[in-house]
């Protein structure tokens, strides 16, 4: 069996990361202005936001639809 060099293993990790990032989650976008609110969010685009009031709750957004931090 041939040894793989560092660049080959890095490319293999990048392919694996790309494949994992394109999987769908069970979460829908919570933004009222989202163009596709009924579609599930991919892992690559998932943007979780924890709200503190009235109770600790996590809302999920697309990265493009999420709240903007200043």
C-alpha positions in Angstrom: 0.0 0.0 0.0 1.4 3.4 -0.9 1.9 6.1 1.7 -0.2 9.3 1.3 1.5 12.6 1.7 0.3 15.5 3.7 -1.4 17.3 0.7 -3.3 14.2 -0.2 -4.7 13.8 3.3 -5.6 17.5 3.4 -7.5 17.2 0.1 -9.3 14.1 1.5 -10.3 16.1 4.6 -11.5 19.0 2.5 -13.7 16.6 0.5 -15.1 15.1 3.6 -15.8 18.5 5.1 -17.6 19.6 1.9 -19.8 16.4 2.0 -20.7 16.9 5.6 -21.5 20.6 5.1 -24.0 19.9 2.3 -26.2 17.6 4.5 -29.6 18.9 5.5 -30.6 19.6 9.1 -34.0 19.3 10.7 -34.1 23.1 11.3 -36.1 25.7 9.4 -35.2 29.4 9.1 -36.9 31.6 11.8 -36.5 34.8 9.9 -39.7 36.5 8.8 -38.0 37.9 5.7 -36.5 34.6 4.5 -37.2 33.8 0.9 -37.4 30.0 1.6 -38.7 29.7 5.2 -40.2 26.2 4.7 -37.0 24.6 3.3 -34.6 22.8 5.6 -31.2 24.5 6.3 -27.9 22.8 5.3 -25.2 22.4 7.9 -23.0 24.8 5.9 -25.6 27.6 6.1 -26.8 27.0 9.7 -26.6 30.0 12.0 -27.9 29.2 15.5 -28.8 32.2 17.8 -29.5 31.8 21.5 -32.1 34.2 22.9 -32.0 35.0 26.6 -35.4 36.5 27.2 -38.1 35.4 28.0 -36.4 32.1 28.3 -33.2 30.5 26.9 -34.2 29.3 23.4 -32.2 28.6 20.3 -33.5 30.0 17.0 -32.0 28.8 13.7 -31.4 31.0 10.6 -29.7 30.8 7.2 -26.4 32.7 7.4 -27.8 35.3 5.0 -31.1 35.7 6.9 -29.7 35.8 10.5 -29.6 38.9 12.6 -26.8 41.3 11.8 -24.3 42.1 14.5 -22.9 45.6 14.7 
